[in-house]
Amino acid sequence: MTAECDIYQIETPLTTLSYDDEFGYFVAPEDVENHIKDTISSKDYDHIFIIVRLRR
């Protein structure tokens, strides 16, 4: 099995995070959709991982 990955950096800050009583704040797909939609629409990805650094 061979895995490939593409790394894209979102330049504009996320302005919203989703919240759940059980898990607290988290990045949901709808929080980043507008930032990545144009970039990822040209490829057929199986999985998308979002990694963020949260500031206090």
PQR file of N, CA, C, O and H, with PARSE charges and radii, in Angstrom:
ATOM      1  N   MET A   1       0.846  -1.171   0.000 -0.4000 1.5000
ATOM      2  CA  MET A   1       0.000   0.000   0.000 -0.0000 2.0000
ATOM      3  C   MET A   1       0.894   1.237   0.000  0.5500 1.7000
ATOM      4  O   MET A   1       1.882   1.309   0.731 -0.5500 1.4000
ATOM      5  N   THR A   2       0.537   2.176  -0.808 -0.4000 1.5000
ATOM      6  CA  THR A   2       1.257   3.444  -0.877 -0.0000 2.0000
ATOM      7  C   THR A   2       0.286   4.575  -0.549  0.5500 1.7000
ATOM      8  O   THR A   2      -0.804   4.659  -1.114 -0.5500 1.4000
ATOM      9  H   THR A   2      -0.265   2.118  -1.402  0.4000 1.0000
ATOM     10  N   ALA A   3       0.690   5.423   0.353 -0.4000 1.5000
ATOM     11  CA  ALA A   3      -0.139   6.569   0.722 -0.0000 2.0000
ATOM     12  C   ALA A   3       0.494   7.840   0.176  0.5500 1.7000
ATOM     13  O   ALA A   3       1.714   7.999   0.189 -0.5500 1.4000
ATOM     14  H   ALA A   3       1.576   5.356   0.813  0.4000 1.0000
ATOM     15  N   GLU A   4      -0.339   8.722  -0.293 -0.4000 1.5000
ATOM     16  CA  GLU A   4       0.093  10.044  -0.743 -0.0000 2.0000
ATOM     17  C   GLU A   4      -0.651  11.076   0.079  0.5500 1.7000
ATOM     18  O   GLU A   4      -1.778  10.843   0.518 -0.5500 1.4000
ATOM     19  H   GLU A   4      -1.330   8.593  -0.303  0.4000 1.0000
ATOM     20  N   CYS A   5      -0.015  12.216   0.284 -0.4000 1.5000
ATOM     21  CA  CYS A   5      -0.718  13.286   0.990 -0.0000 2.0000
ATOM     22  C   CYS A   5      -0.340  14.624   0.376  0.5500 1.7000
ATOM     23  O   CYS A   5       0.773  14.818  -0.112 -0.5500 1.4000
ATOM     24  H   CYS A   5       0.900  12.405  -0.072  0.4000 1.0000
ATOM     25  N   ASP A   6      -1.277  15.516   0.414 -0.4000 1.5000
ATOM     26  CA  ASP A   6      -1.081  16.903   0.005 -0.0000 2.0000
ATOM     27  C   ASP A   6      -1.285  17.755   1.244  0.5500 1.7000
ATOM     28  O   ASP A   6      -2.197  17.507   2.033 -0.5500 1.4000
ATOM     29  H   ASP A   6      -2.181  15.358   0.811  0.4000 1.0000
ATOM     30  N   ILE A   7      -0.442  18.751   1.415 -0.4000 1.5000
ATOM     31  CA  ILE A   7      -0.561  19.645   2.559 -0.0000 2.0000
ATOM     32  C   ILE A   7      -0.884  21.046   2.048  0.5500 1.7000
ATOM     33  O   ILE A   7      -0.162  21.607   1.224 -0.5500 1.4000
ATOM     34  H   ILE A   7       0.299  18.952   0.774  0.4000 1.0000
ATOM     35  N   TYR A   8      -1.971  21.589   2.550 -0.4000 1.5000
ATOM     36  CA  TYR A   8      -2.385  22.944   2.190 -0.0000 2.0000
ATOM     37  C   TYR A   8      -2.474  23.757   3.473  0.5500 1.7000
ATOM     38  O   TYR A   8      -2.977  23.278   4.490 -0.5500 1.4000
ATOM     39  H   TYR A   8      -2.558  21.134   3.219  0.4000 1.0000
ATOM     40  N   GLN A   9      -1.993  24.960   3.418 -0.4000 1.5000
ATOM     41  CA  GLN A   9      -2.071  25.845   4.581 -0.0000 2.0000
ATOM     42  C   GLN A   9      -3.159  26.875   4.332  0.5500 1.7000
ATOM     43  O   GLN A   9      -3.150  27.566   3.313 -0.5500 1.4000
ATOM     44  H   GLN A   9      -1.585  25.349   2.592  0.4000 1.0000
ATOM     45  N   ILE A  10      -4.080  26.975   5.250 -0.4000 1.5000
ATOM     46  CA  ILE A  10      -5.139  27.975   5.167 -0.0000 2.0000
ATOM     47  C   ILE A  10      -4.571  29.282   5.707  0.5500 1.7000
ATOM     48  O   ILE A  10      -4.153  29.354   6.863 -0.5500 1.4000
ATOM     49  H   ILE A  10      -4.087  26.414   6.078  0.4000 1.0000
ATOM     50  N   GLU A  11      -4.558  30.295   4.882 -0.4000 1.5000
ATOM     51  CA  GLU A  11      -3.952  31.576   5.263 -0.0000 2.0000
ATOM     52  C   GLU A  11      -4.886  32.462   6.073  0.5500 1.7000
ATOM     53  O   GLU A  11      -4.432  33.238   6.913 -0.5500 1.4000
ATOM     54  H   GLU A  11      -4.897  30.237   3.943  0.4000 1.0000
ATOM     55  N   THR A  12      -6.177  32.354   5.827 -0.4000 1.5000
ATOM     56  CA  THR A  12      -7.120  33.197   6.561 -0.0000 2.0000
ATOM     57  C   THR A  12      -7.510  32.516   7.872  0.5500 1.7000
ATOM     58  O   THR A  12      -7.721  31.303   7.890 -0.5500 1.4000
ATOM     59  H   THR A  12      -6.545  31.724   5.144  0.4000 1.0000
ATOM     60  N   PRO A  13      -7.608  33.258   8.952 -0.5600 1.5000
ATOM     61  CA  PRO A  13      -7.944  32.660  10.245  0.2800 2.0000
ATOM     62  C   PRO A  13      -9.357  32.081  10.257  0.5500 1.7000
ATOM     63  O   PRO A  13     -10.267  32.620   9.628 -0.5500 1.4000
ATOM     64  N   LEU A  14      -9.523  30.992  10.972 -0.4000 1.5000
ATOM     65  CA  LEU A  14     -10.864  30.460  11.190 -0.0000 2.0000
ATOM     66  C   LEU A  14     -11.572  31.389  12.175  0.5500 1.7000
ATOM     67  O   LEU A  14     -11.005  31.762  13.201 -0.5500 1.4000
ATOM     68  H   LEU A  14      -8.783  30.554  11.483  0.4000 1.0000
ATOM     69  N   THR A  15     -12.788  31.751  11.864 -0.4000 1.5000
ATOM     70  CA  THR A  15     -13.513  32.686  12.727 -0.0000 2.0000
ATOM     71  C   THR A  15     -14.554  31.997  13.587  0.5500 1.7000
ATOM     72  O   THR A  15     -15.115  32.612  14.494 -0.5500 1.4000
ATOM     73  H   THR A  15     -13.248  31.447  11.030  0.4000 1.0000
ATOM     74  N   THR A  16     -14.821  30.716  13.313 -0.4000 1.5000
ATOM     75  CA  THR A  16     -15.788  29.976  14.119 -0.0000 2.0000
ATOM     76  C   THR A  16     -15.244  28.588  14.436  0.5500 1.7000
ATOM     77  O   THR A  16     -14.499  28.000  13.653 -0.5500 1.4000
ATOM     78  H   THR A  16     -14.365  30.216  12.577  0.4000 1.0000
ATOM     79  N   LEU A  17     -15.626  28.088  15.580 -0.4000 1.5000
ATOM     80  CA  LEU A  17     -15.381  26.705  15.968 -0.0000 2.0000
ATOM     81  C   LEU A  17     -16.718  26.128  16.404  0.5500 1.7000
ATOM     82  O   LEU A  17     -17.560  26.840  16.950 -0.5500 1.4000
ATOM     83  H   LEU A  17     -16.232  28.566  16.217  0.4000 1.0000
ATOM     84  N   SER A  18     -16.907  24.860  16.166 -0.4000 1.5000
ATOM     85  CA  SER A  18     -18.131  24.205  16.605 -0.0000 2.0000
ATOM     86  C   SER A  18     -18.002  23.835  18.074  0.5500 1.7000
ATOM     87  O   SER A  18     -16.896  23.713  18.601 -0.5500 1.4000
ATOM     88  H   SER A  18     -16.223  24.282  15.723  0.4000 1.0000
ATOM     89  N   TYR A  19     -19.140  23.658  18.727 -0.4000 1.5000
ATOM     90  CA  TYR A  19     -19.139  23.325  20.147 -0.0000 2.0000
ATOM     91  C   TYR A  19     -20.113  22.181  20.409  0.5500 1.7000
ATOM     92  O   TYR A  19     -21.195  22.116  19.826 -0.5500 1.4000
ATOM     93  H   TYR A  19     -20.039  23.758  18.299  0.4000 1.0000
ATOM     94  N   ASP A  20     -19.705  21.293  21.290 -0.4000 1.5000
ATOM     95  CA  ASP A  20     -20.543  20.176  21.690 -0.0000 2.0000
ATOM     96  C   ASP A  20     -20.414  20.035  23.207  0.5500 1.7000
ATOM     97  O   ASP A  20     -19.316  20.162  23.749 -0.5500 1.4000
ATOM     98  H   ASP A  20     -18.825  21.346  21.763  0.4000 1.0000
ATOM     99  N   ASP A  21     -21.519  19.776  23.890 -0.4000 1.5000
ATOM    100  CA  ASP A  21     -21.476  19.652  25.355 -0.0000 2.0000
ATOM    101  C   ASP A  21     -20.558  18.524  25.806  0.5500 1.7000
ATOM    102  O   ASP A  21     -19.951  18.613  26.873 -0.5500 1.4000
ATOM    103  H   ASP A  21     -22.411  19.673  23.450  0.4000 1.0000
ATOM    104  N   GLU A  22     -20.448  17.475  25.017 -0.4000 1.5000
ATOM    105  CA  GLU A  22     -19.625  16.331  25.401 -0.0000 2.0000
ATOM    106  C   GLU A  22     -18.139  16.551  25.124  0.5500 1.7000
ATOM    107  O   GLU A  22     -17.293  16.163  25.930 -0.5500 1.4000
ATOM    108  H   GLU A  22     -20.942  17.402  24.150  0.4000 1.0000
ATOM    109  N   PHE A  23     -17.815  17.179  23.972 -0.4000 1.5000
ATOM    110  CA  PHE A  23     -16.422  17.293  23.538 -0.0000 2.0000
ATOM    111  C   PHE A  23     -15.848  18.705  23.636  0.5500 1.7000
ATOM    112  O   PHE A  23     -14.636  18.875  23.503 -0.5500 1.4000
ATOM    113  H   PHE A  23     -18.502  17.493  23.317  0.4000 1.0000
ATOM    114  N   GLY A  24     -16.667  19.702  23.860 -0.4000 1.5000
ATOM    115  CA  GLY A  24     -16.186  21.085  23.904 -0.0000 2.0000
ATOM    116  C   GLY A  24     -16.031  21.641  22.500  0.5500 1.7000
ATOM    117  O   GLY A  24     -16.784  21.276  21.597 -0.5500 1.4000
ATOM    118  H   GLY A  24     -17.651  19.564  23.968  0.4000 1.0000
ATOM    119  N   TYR A  25     -15.056  22.524  22.313 -0.4000 1.5000
ATOM    120  CA  TYR A  25     -14.832  23.149  21.014 -0.0000 2.0000
ATOM    121  C   TYR A  25     -14.022  22.238  20.104  0.5500 1.7000
ATOM    122  O   TYR A  25     -13.099  21.559  20.553 -0.5500 1.4000
ATOM    123  H   TYR A  25     -14.445  22.821  23.047  0.4000 1.0000
ATOM    124  N   PHE A  26     -14.372  22.230  18.828 -0.4000 1.5000
ATOM    125  CA  PHE A  26     -13.656  21.430  17.848 -0.0000 2.0000
ATOM    126  C   PHE A  26     -13.841  22.042  16.472  0.5500 1.7000
ATOM    127  O   PHE A  26     -14.748  22.847  16.261 -0.5500 1.4000
ATOM    128  H   PHE A  26     -15.122  22.782  18.463  0.4000 1.0000
ATOM    129  N   VAL A  27     -12.985  21.663  15.537 -0.4000 1.5000
ATOM    130  CA  VAL A  27     -13.085  22.132  14.156 -0.0000 2.0000
ATOM    131  C   VAL A  27     -13.943  21.135  13.387  0.5500 1.7000
ATOM    132  O   VAL A  27     -13.557  19.981  13.202 -0.5500 1.4000
ATOM    133  H   VAL A  27     -12.247  21.010  15.708  0.4000 1.0000
ATOM    134  N   ALA A  28     -15.096  21.586  12.948 -0.4000 1.5000
ATOM    135  CA  ALA A  28     -16.013  20.755  12.176 -0.0000 2.0000
ATOM    136  C   ALA A  28     -15.838  21.051  10.689  0.5500 1.7000
ATOM    137  O   ALA A  28     -15.301  22.098  10.327 -0.5500 1.4000
ATOM    138  H   ALA A  28     -15.409  22.524  13.098  0.4000 1.0000
ATOM    139  N   PRO A  29     -16.281  20.150   9.836 -0.5600 1.5000
ATOM    140  CA  PRO A  29     -16.154  20.384   8.394  0.2800 2.0000
ATOM    141  C   PRO A  29     -16.751  21.718   7.941  0.5500 1.7000
ATOM    142  O   PRO A  29     -16.186  22.393   7.080 -0.5500 1.4000
ATOM    143  N   GLU A  30     -17.869  22.089   8.507 -0.4000 1.5000
ATOM    144  CA  GLU A  30     -18.490  23.358   8.093 -0.0000 2.0000
ATOM    145  C   GLU A  30     -17.682  24.579   8.527  0.5500 1.7000
ATOM    146  O   GLU A  30     -17.866  25.664   7.977 -0.5500 1.4000
ATOM    147  H   GLU A  30     -18.329  21.540   9.206  0.4000 1.0000
ATOM    148  N   ASP A  31     -16.792  24.419   9.502 -0.4000 1.5000
ATOM    149  CA  ASP A  31     -15.940  25.529   9.935 -0.0000 2.0000
ATOM    150  C   ASP A  31     -14.838  25.845   8.921  0.5500 1.7000
ATOM    151  O   ASP A  31     -14.368  26.981   8.857 -0.5500 1.4000
ATOM    152  H   ASP A  31     -16.643  23.538   9.950  0.4000 1.0000
ATOM    153  N   VAL A  32     -14.429  24.869   8.140 -0.4000 1.5000
ATOM    154  CA  VAL A  32     -13.334  25.071   7.174 -0.0000 2.0000
ATOM    155  C   VAL A  32     -13.769  24.942   5.717  0.5500 1.7000
ATOM    156  O   VAL A  32     -12.969  25.173   4.810 -0.5500 1.4000
ATOM    157  H   VAL A  32     -14.811  23.946   8.192  0.4000 1.0000
ATOM    158  N   GLU A  33     -15.010  24.580   5.489 -0.4000 1.5000
ATOM    159  CA  GLU A  33     -15.483  24.308   4.125 -0.0000 2.0000
ATOM    160  C   GLU A  33     -15.209  25.454   3.157  0.5500 1.7000
ATOM    161  O   GLU A  33     -14.691  25.223   2.064 -0.5500 1.4000
ATOM    162  H   GLU A  33     -15.660  24.393   6.226  0.4000 1.0000
ATOM    163  N   ASN A  34     -15.544  26.669   3.534 -0.4000 1.5000
ATOM    164  CA  ASN A  34     -15.343  27.808   2.629 -0.0000 2.0000
ATOM    165  C   ASN A  34     -13.871  28.085   2.350  0.5500 1.7000
ATOM    166  O   ASN A  34     -13.530  28.647   1.310 -0.5500 1.4000
ATOM    167  H   ASN A  34     -15.965  26.856   4.421  0.4000 1.0000
ATOM    168  N   HIS A  35     -12.992  27.690   3.279 -0.4000 1.5000
ATOM    169  CA  HIS A  35     -11.561  27.931   3.118 -0.0000 2.0000
ATOM    170  C   HIS A  35     -10.899  26.921   2.186  0.5500 1.7000
ATOM    171  O   HIS A  35      -9.898  27.244   1.546 -0.5500 1.4000
ATOM    172  H   HIS A  35     -13.269  27.233   4.125  0.4000 1.0000
ATOM    173  N   ILE A  36     -11.439  25.701   2.097 -0.4000 1.5000
ATOM    174  CA  ILE A  36     -10.750  24.651   1.335 -0.0000 2.0000
ATOM    175  C   ILE A  36     -11.519  24.150   0.125  0.5500 1.7000
ATOM    176  O   ILE A  36     -10.979  23.365  -0.654 -0.5500 1.4000
ATOM    177  H   ILE A  36     -12.252  25.439   2.617  0.4000 1.0000
ATOM    178  N   LYS A  37     -12.743  24.571  -0.055 -0.4000 1.5000
ATOM    179  CA  LYS A  37     -13.597  24.017  -1.104 -0.0000 2.0000
ATOM    180  C   LYS A  37     -12.968  24.146  -2.495  0.5500 1.7000
ATOM    181  O   LYS A  37     -12.944  23.170  -3.245 -0.5500 1.4000
ATOM    182  H   LYS A  37     -13.182  25.209   0.578  0.4000 1.0000
ATOM    183  N   ASP A  38     -12.466  25.311  -2.850 -0.4000 1.5000
ATOM    184  CA  ASP A  38     -11.875  25.497  -4.178 -0.0000 2.0000
ATOM    185  C   ASP A  38     -10.604  24.679  -4.360  0.5500 1.7000
ATOM    186  O   ASP A  38     -10.344  24.174  -5.451 -0.5500 1.4000
ATOM    187  H   ASP A  38     -12.485  26.104  -2.242  0.4000 1.0000
ATOM    188  N   THR A  39      -9.826  24.547  -3.319 -0.4000 1.5000
ATOM    189  CA  THR A  39      -8.557  23.826  -3.392 -0.0000 2.0000
ATOM    190  C   THR A  39      -8.764  22.328  -3.568  0.5500 1.7000
ATOM    191  O   THR A  39      -8.083  21.699  -4.379 -0.5500 1.4000
ATOM    192  H   THR A  39     -10.037  24.957  -2.432  0.4000 1.0000
ATOM    193  N   ILE A  40      -9.694  21.753  -2.821 -0.4000 1.5000
ATOM    194  CA  ILE A  40      -9.847  20.303  -2.850 -0.0000 2.0000
ATOM    195  C   ILE A  40     -10.825  19.798  -3.902  0.5500 1.7000
ATOM    196  O   ILE A  40     -10.884  18.594  -4.152 -0.5500 1.4000
ATOM    197  H   ILE A  40     -10.247  22.263  -2.163  0.4000 1.0000
ATOM    198  N   SER A  41     -11.587  20.682  -4.519 -0.4000 1.5000
ATOM    199  CA  SER A  41     -12.584  20.226  -5.493 -0.0000 2.0000
ATOM    200  C   SER A  41     -11.949  19.655  -6.757  0.5500 1.7000
ATOM    201  O   SER A  41     -12.605  18.927  -7.502 -0.5500 1.4000
ATOM    202  H   SER A  41     -11.539  21.660  -4.316  0.4000 1.0000
ATOM    203  N   SER A  42     -10.690  19.974  -7.006 -0.4000 1.5000
ATOM    204  CA  SER A  42     -10.034  19.477  -8.221 -0.0000 2.0000
ATOM    205  C   SER A  42      -9.479  18.063  -8.051  0.5500 1.7000
ATOM    206  O   SER A  42      -9.030  17.467  -9.030 -0.5500 1.4000
ATOM    207  H   SER A  42     -10.157  20.565  -6.401  0.4000 1.0000
ATOM    208  N   LYS A  43      -9.498  17.508  -6.834 -0.4000 1.5000
ATOM    209  CA  LYS A  43      -8.987  16.163  -6.584 -0.0000 2.0000
ATOM    210  C   LYS A  43     -10.046  15.321  -5.877  0.5500 1.7000
ATOM    211  O   LYS A  43     -11.014  15.845  -5.325 -0.5500 1.4000
ATOM    212  H   LYS A  43      -9.863  17.992  -6.039  0.4000 1.0000
ATOM    213  N   ASP A  44      -9.842  14.027  -5.907 -0.4000 1.5000
ATOM    214  CA  ASP A  44     -10.769  13.096  -5.270 -0.0000 2.0000
ATOM    215  C   ASP A  44     -10.106  12.529  -4.020  0.5500 1.7000
ATOM    216  O   ASP A  44      -9.410  11.516  -4.094 -0.5500 1.4000
ATOM    217  H   ASP A  44      -9.056  13.601  -6.356  0.4000 1.0000
ATOM    218  N   TYR A  45     -10.314  13.169  -2.881 -0.4000 1.5000
ATOM    219  CA  TYR A  45      -9.690  12.759  -1.628 -0.0000 2.0000
ATOM    220  C   TYR A  45     -10.573  11.763  -0.884  0.5500 1.7000
ATOM    221  O   TYR A  45     -11.797  11.889  -0.873 -0.5500 1.4000
ATOM    222  H   TYR A  45     -10.880  13.991  -2.821  0.4000 1.0000
ATOM    223  N   ASP A  46      -9.934  10.770  -0.262 -0.4000 1.5000
ATOM    224  CA  ASP A  46     -10.645   9.825   0.602 -0.0000 2.0000
ATOM    225  C   ASP A  46     -10.854  10.404   1.991  0.5500 1.7000
ATOM    226  O   ASP A  46     -11.919  10.242   2.586 -0.5500 1.4000
ATOM    227  H   ASP A  46      -8.939  10.668  -0.272  0.4000 1.0000
ATOM    228  N   HIS A  47      -9.831  11.081   2.507 -0.4000 1.5000
ATOM    229  CA  HIS A  47      -9.875  11.644   3.850 -0.0000 2.0000
ATOM    230  C   HIS A  47      -9.264  13.040   3.846  0.5500 1.7000
ATOM    231  O   HIS A  47      -8.362  13.342   3.064 -0.5500 1.4000
ATOM    232  H   HIS A  47      -8.965  11.212   2.024  0.4000 1.0000
ATOM    233  N   ILE A  48      -9.769  13.866   4.723 -0.4000 1.5000
ATOM    234  CA  ILE A  48      -9.207  15.203   4.914 -0.0000 2.0000
ATOM    235  C   ILE A  48      -9.017  15.401   6.411  0.5500 1.7000
ATOM    236  O   ILE A  48      -9.957  15.248   7.191 -0.5500 1.4000
ATOM    237  H   ILE A  48     -10.501  13.621   5.358  0.4000 1.0000
ATOM    238  N   PHE A  49      -7.800  15.741   6.804 -0.4000 1.5000
ATOM    239  CA  PHE A  49      -7.490  16.004   8.204 -0.0000 2.0000
ATOM    240  C   PHE A  49      -7.186  17.489   8.352  0.5500 1.7000
ATOM    241  O   PHE A  49      -6.450  18.065   7.550 -0.5500 1.4000
ATOM    242  H   PHE A  49      -7.036  15.866   6.170  0.4000 1.0000
ATOM    243  N   ILE A  50      -7.748  18.093   9.366 -0.4000 1.5000
ATOM    244  CA  ILE A  50      -7.507  19.498   9.657 -0.0000 2.0000
ATOM    245  C   ILE A  50      -6.711  19.571  10.959  0.5500 1.7000
ATOM    246  O   ILE A  50      -7.139  19.050  11.988 -0.5500 1.4000
ATOM    247  H   ILE A  50      -8.346  17.626  10.017  0.4000 1.0000
ATOM    248  N   ILE A  51      -5.564  20.214  10.902 -0.4000 1.5000
ATOM    249  CA  ILE A  51      -4.726  20.372  12.084 -0.0000 2.0000
ATOM    250  C   ILE A  51      -4.654  21.859  12.396  0.5500 1.7000
ATOM    251  O   ILE A  51      -4.304  22.662  11.532 -0.5500 1.4000
ATOM    252  H   ILE A  51      -5.216  20.637  10.066  0.4000 1.0000
ATOM    253  N   VAL A  52      -4.981  22.221  13.614 -0.4000 1.5000
ATOM    254  CA  VAL A  52      -4.984  23.632  13.995 -0.0000 2.0000
ATOM    255  C   VAL A  52      -4.206  23.831  15.286  0.5500 1.7000
ATOM    256  O   VAL A  52      -4.098  22.929  16.118 -0.5500 1.4000
ATOM    257  H   VAL A  52      -5.265  21.568  14.316  0.4000 1.0000
ATOM    258  N   ARG A  53      -3.670  25.031  15.428 -0.4000 1.5000
ATOM    259  CA  ARG A  53      -3.052  25.439  16.681 -0.0000 2.0000
ATOM    260  C   ARG A  53      -4.003  26.434  17.338  0.5500 1.7000
ATOM    261  O   ARG A  53      -4.301  27.487  16.776 -0.5500 1.4000
ATOM    262  H   ARG A  53      -3.758  25.763  14.753  0.4000 1.0000
ATOM    263  N   LEU A  54      -4.465  26.095  18.511 -0.4000 1.5000
ATOM    264  CA  LEU A  54      -5.389  26.967  19.227 -0.0000 2.0000
ATOM    265  C   LEU A  54      -4.604  27.832  20.188  0.5500 1.7000
ATOM    266  O   LEU A  54      -3.770  27.340  20.947 -0.5500 1.4000
ATOM    267  H   LEU A  54      -4.222  25.240  18.968  0.4000 1.0000
ATOM    268  N   ARG A  55      -4.878  29.126  20.151 -0.4000 1.5000
ATOM    269  CA  ARG A  55      -4.229  30.058  21.068 -0.0000 2.0000
ATOM    270  C   ARG A  55      -5.137  30.303  22.246  0.5500 1.7000
ATOM    271  O   ARG A  55      -6.357  30.185  22.136 -0.5500 1.4000
ATOM    272  H   ARG A  55      -5.556  29.526  19.534  0.4000 1.0000
ATOM    273  N   ARG A  56      -4.560  30.637  23.346 -0.4000 1.5000
ATOM    274  CA  ARG A  56      -5.365  30.960  24.534 -0.0000 2.0000
ATOM    275  C   ARG A  56      -5.591  32.428  24.627  0.5500 1.7000
ATOM    276  O   ARG A  56      -6.247  32.894  25.559 -0.5500 1.4000
ATOM    277  H   ARG A  56      -3.569  30.733  23.435  0.4000 1.0000
TER
END
